Amino acid sequence: MEKKTTRWDDIPSLDGMGVEWDYKPETSLGKRAFVRINAADISGLFEVKEIFVKLATAQQTHTGRLLDISKGGISLSLSVALEENLPVKIGFFLGSTKVVSKAVIRHTRQEGELYTTGIKFIDLNEESAEYIGGLYASKILHHTI
């Protein structure tokens, strides 16, 4: 008996075919678009105790302590509460690499006497975004920078 060989063209297209379930991948990111790296991991990568971030509003400047970072933004510990959607400029060093970007305040949450502030990058240059994105690989591979 001759064995019939299936060709790719014999298989019908999936276009327009209904699927009975919705696939939702389970990831550690949850709904986040980017992987975050926390302050302890960043400190280990750069062999520093803390990384400080300068933040400027139209009225004043502040210095905060970096809590975590991703290609999409950062989280800082600040001594002041900043209102949501406030446009700011931020600047900091990751090792010898200087990162400067426009940004917007996404949220502020009081924790004791300090405020945890989530900040979204606006117009982060591609070089800085790629550098920040590479930090996660360095963490996984246990490199220092």
N, C-alpha and C positions, 0 to 999 in steps of 0.2 A: 504494500500500500504506500502510495506516494504521500509524503508529508507536505502540507500546504504551508508556505512561508507568508507571514503577514508583512506587508509593506507599510511604511509610515503613512502613505497616501490612503491606505485602506481604513485608517482610524479617523472617525469623524471629528470635526473641529469642535472645540469647547465653546466657541463664541455663541452667545445666546442661550447656552445651556444653563438651566436653573441649578443652583446649588442649594442643598437642603440645610446647610449650616453656615454660619459666619465664622471664619477663622480669625482668632485673636491671639497673637503670639504672647506667651507669658515671658516677660523679660524683667530684669532687674531695673530697667529704666522706667517701668510703669508708663506714664503718658509723656515722659520727657523726650525731647528730640535729641538730646546730646548726653553723653556719659559725663558725669561729674566726678571730679577728683577732690577729695577732702584735704583740709589743711595739713593733717598729719602726713599724708602721702606726699604732698607738695614739699613739706619741710624735709622729708627724707630724700626726695629727688635732688633738692638743691642744697642739702646739708645746712639749712638755716633754721633758726628757732621759729620765726614768724615772717610773714610777708605783709608789708604795709601798702595800702592803696590810697592815693590822693584822689579826692573827689571834689569837684567844683560845681557849685550851682551859680546862678546869675548873681546871687547876693554874697556868698561866702564859700570858703573851702573847708574841708574836713579830712581827717586821716582816719582810716578804718583798718581793721585787721582782717585779712582774707580768711574766709571760712571754707569755701569751695569754689571751684572754677570749672567751666566747660567752654566749648566753642560758642555757646549761646549767651553766656553771661557769668556773673560771679555773685557770691553771697559774702557780705561783709558784716562785721560787728562794728557798730558805730555808737557814739555817745549821744547822738541826737536822732529823733524820728524825722524821716523825710516823707513827704506826701507821695502817694502813688501817682504815676504818670509824669513825675517831675523830670524834665530833661537835665542831664548832667554830663560832665566830661570826667573821665577817669584815667589815671595813669599809674603804672606800677612796673616793677622789674621782676622778671622770672629769671633768676641767675643774672646773666649779663644782657638778656633780651628785654628791651623796653617795649611795653604794650601801652598804647594810648588809644582811646576810643570815645566816641559819643555814646551815650547810654541813656536809659530811662529806668526810673525806679518802678519795680513791679509790685513789691509788697514790703511792708515793715511790720515786724512783730517784736514786742517788748519782751525781754528776758532779763529779769532783775533790773539792774541799773543801765543795761545796754540794750541796743536794738539790733536785731538781725534783719538785714536789708537785702532783698533780692534785686539784682540789677541786670537788665537785658542789654547786651551790646547792640549798638546801632552803628552801622558802617565800620565794623572792625575790619581792618585790612586783611587780605587773603594770607599774607605771610604770617601774621600774628595768629590767625585762626588755625592755620596748619600747624604752627608751633604748639599751640594749646592742645590741639587734637592729638599731637604726638606724645603728649605727656602721659596719656593713659597707657600707651604701648610701653613707655619707659617704666612706668609703675609695674606693669605685668611682668616685664623682663628684669625687674629689680636693678635698673641702672640708676646711677646718679648723674646729674647734669652739671 
